[in-house]
Amino acid sequence: MLKDLRSKLVARLMSRHVAGPGISDALPICRWADARGIRTNIEPWPFANESANSMKRNYITAARSVGPQIRDCTLGLKLPAIGYDQGLFAEVADAAQAAGVKIYFGSLDHESAGEYFSFLERVVAQGHRPGCTLPSRWMRSLDDVQRVVDLGLNVRVVKGQWVDPDSPRLDDRKNFLEIVSRLAGRSRLVGVATHDVPLAETALGRLSKSNTEFEVEQFFSLPLNCMDLAKRFKCNYRIHVTYGGEGIPYNTRFAFRRPQIFFLMAGDLVGRRRYPWAGEPPDSVV
C-alpha cells in the first residue's frame, strides 16, 4: 500500500513538469517566451517502452514545428532515446539543420558518460556540431572540459541529478564554478543552467570577464528566478520546455537536504503554483 501511495505521489510530481503529451502542448509556452524575448529549448521525453524510431520521429517533428515560428529554439536530445544510433541521429540532425534548429545532448547517468563522449566524437568527425552538457556533480567533468573544448562545442553546465559514485561528497557548487572557469575564454558558448541564483550570479560574473558568449537557462516549470540576472549581465535567458513521457526535474533524495526543493515539491503536491502562461491562449502570445 505504501509503495502504491509513493508511486501516486511521484506521478503527481512528475506530471507538473511536462507541458503535456505532445508538441502542441509545448508550443504555447514557447510562443509565450518568444513574445517576451526569452529563448527556449524544447525536449520531447519518451514514454515507457517507446522505440528509438518513434523518438527519432518525435525529434524531427519538434524541430520542424519550432523552426519556422520560434526564434532561437534549440532541441534537446537524449542519446538512449535513439539507442545511440548514428543513422537515426543523422536523420534528426539533417531535419534540424533544415529547420534552422540547433541540437544539444542532455546529460546522462555517470556510467554512460564514456559512451556519451565516444558518440559525440564520432558525430563531430562526421561534420555535426551538437552542444553538450557537463554535470557539476561529477569529478570527471573537469577533465571533460578539455574534450569539449577540443571538439569546439557549445556547453551547458548543470548540477545534474546523479551523484558521482566515486566522489559522492563532491561539492557540486564549487565544481560548477570550476567547470565554468575552465570553459571561460575557451568555449564558444556556455549555458549556465541552474535555479541557484547566487551560483548563477558568480558563474556569470566569471564568464563576463572572458570573450566567451554565455546565457542562463532554467527549467520551465520551476521558478524563473534568473531573468533579472540575465538582464544585468546582458545575456540571453532561455527556458527548457519538456513534453511527452513523464520525468522529474529534481531528485527527491535531495529534497530534505535542500529546503527550497522541499517547498517546491510541497507546492506541486497541493497544486498552488501557477505558471505565467497559464490560462493564456496561444493566439494571445504570438
N, C-alpha and C positions, 0 to 999 in steps of 0.2 A: 504493500500500500504506500509506504514512504517512497519507494522507487517510482511509483506511478505519479505521486504528487510532485516529486522532483522533476520528472520528465515534463509535466504540465507547466511547471514554473519556468523551466528553461525554454520551453517552446514559446511561452508568453513573452519572455525577454527577447528571444531571437526575432520574433515577428515584428517587434518595434523597430528593427534596424535594417529592414529591407523595404524598398519603396513599394514593392508588390511583386506579383509573379512574372510580369512581363515588361518589355521595353516601354510600353505605353504608360506604365506606372512611374517610370523613372524620368521620362521626358518632361513632364510638367515641372519637376524640380530643377532640371537643367535649364528650362526656359526661364523660370523664376530667377535663377542665379545669373544667367546670361543677360537678362534685362537690367541687372544691377552691377554689371561689370565684374561678376565673380566667375572665375574659371571653374571647370568641372572635370572630374574623372569619372567615367562610368564603368561599372564592372558587373557582368552577369555572374551569378553564383549558380553552380549546378544543383539540380535536385538529386535526391538519392538514386543511385544506380543510373544516372544519366550517361549516355555514351559519349565517347570522345568526338564522334562525328556530329552528334547533336549539339555539343558545346561549340564545335567549330562553326556551325550554322548560327548559333546564338551570338558569337563574337562578330561574325560578318554582318548580321542584322544590326547589331549595336553600332558598328562603325558606319554603316550606310544610313542609319537613322539619324545619328548626331552630326555627321559630317556636313550635310547641306544646310543645317539650321542652327547649330550651336557653335559659337566661336571658341576655338582653342579648347576643345573637349578631348581628353586623352582616353584611351581604352586600357583598362586593367585586365591582365590575363594571368590565370593560374596554370602553370605547366602541367600538373597532374590532370587537370580537366581535359586536356587534349592528349593525354598519355605520353607526353614528351615526344610527340610525333612531329618530326621536322616537316614532313609533307603537309600535314594539317596546319602547322604554324605558317608555312609559306602561303597557303591559301588565305589565311586570315590577314597576314601582313600585306599581301597584294591588294586585298579589298580595302584595308585601312589606308594604304597609300593612295589608292584611287579616290578615296573619300576625304583625303587630307587630314587623317586622324593618326596621331602618334600612339604607339603601343609601349606599355611598360609591363614588366613582370613583377607580380607581387611576391612577397617573401613566403617561404615555406617553413617546415619544421627543420631543426638543426641537422637531422640525419639526411635530409635531402639536399643540403647545401652543395655538396660536391657535384651531384648530378645537375643541379641548377646552373652552376657556373660552367660546367662542361657543355651544356646545351647553349648557354649564352655565347661561348667562344665559337661553337660550330655555326650558329646563325649569323654572327658578326662576320665570320670568314666568308659567308655566302653573300655578304653585302647588306644585311639588315642592321638596324641600329635601334633596338628596343631599349627603353630605360630599364633600370633595375632597382632593387630595394635592399638596403642594408639594415638589419635589426641591431639595435644597440645592446640587446640582452645577450649577444653572442660575442665572445672574445675574438673569434676568428674574423669578425667584420673589420677589425683594424688592419689585418693583412689583406682582406678582400678589397680594401680601398685601392691598393695598387693595381689589382686586377682590373677593376672597372675604369680606372684612370688610363691604363694601357689600352683598354678596349675603346676608349673615347665615348663612354656612355653617360647619359644623364642619370642622376641618382636620387632616390628618395631615402631619407633617413627616418626610421621609425624606432620606437622602443621594441615593438614586436610582442607577440603573445606568449611565445615559448622560451623558457629559460635555456641557458647553455648547460647541458648535462655535466660538462667538465668544469664549469665555473658557476655553480648555482647561486653564489652570493655576489656575483658581479654587480657593481654599481652601474645600473643602466643609464642614469642621468650623466654621470661622469664620462662613461664610454660614448654616449651620444655626442657630447661636446668634443671629445677627442676625434671621433669619426668626422664630424663637421670640420674641425680644424685641419685634418689631413686632406680633406677634399677642397678646402678653400684655395682658390687660385689655380686649381689643377683640373677640376671638372667643369664642363660647360654649363651645367645647371644642377643645382642642389635643391631638392624639395625638403623642407623641414615639416615633417608630418607628425604633429603632436597636439594634444589638448592641454598640455602642461605649459601654461603661459610664461612663467619665469624661465623655464628651459628654452622655450621658443625665442624669447627676447634675447637671451645670451647667445644662442646659436645664430640668430640673425645679425646680432652685433658683430660677431666674428666674421661672418660672410660679407658683411657690408664693407669691410676693410680690404677685401680682395677684389680681383677682377672677375669673379665667378658670378653668373646670374643665379638668383635664388628666388624661392617662393615659399609660401606657407600653405599647408594642406591639412584639412580636418574632415573627420567622418561626418556625413550629412546629418545623422540622427543624434549626435551628441552636441553639447553647447558650442555654438560658433563663436568662440571667445577670443579669437586672434585677429579679427578684422581690423581693429584699431592698430595692432602691431604692423600689419601689412601696409596700412596707410602711412604709418610713421616711417617705416623703412622703404617706402615707395616700391614695393614688390607686389607681384601677383598674389591673389588669395584664391585658393582652389578648394572645392568641396568634393568629397569622394562619395559617389552615389551608387548604391548596390541594389540589385533586384534579382528575382529568381528564387533559388532554393534558400533555405534558412541558414543563417550564420549569426555570429555574435561578435561584436567589436571589442569586447573586453573579456578577460579570463576571470571567471567567478572565484578562482582560488586566491586572487589578489585583492578581492573586494574588502575584506576586513583589515588588510594592511594599508589600504588606500581609501580613506573615508570619502573622498569625493566620488569614487566609483561606487561605493556602497550606496550613497544617496541617489546617484543616477539610477542604480538598479531598483531602489525602492520607488523612485518616481515612475519607472517603467511599469512596475507591478500594479500601481494604483492608477496608472494611465492619466496622470495630471499634466504631463508636459505636452505643450502644443508646439508644433513646428511653424516657422514663419510663413510657409507656403500653404498651411492647412486651410482648407476651405476656399482657396483662391483658384478659380477655374483657369485652365491652361490659356484660354484666349486673353485673359487679363494681364498676362505677363510676357506676351510676345510683342 
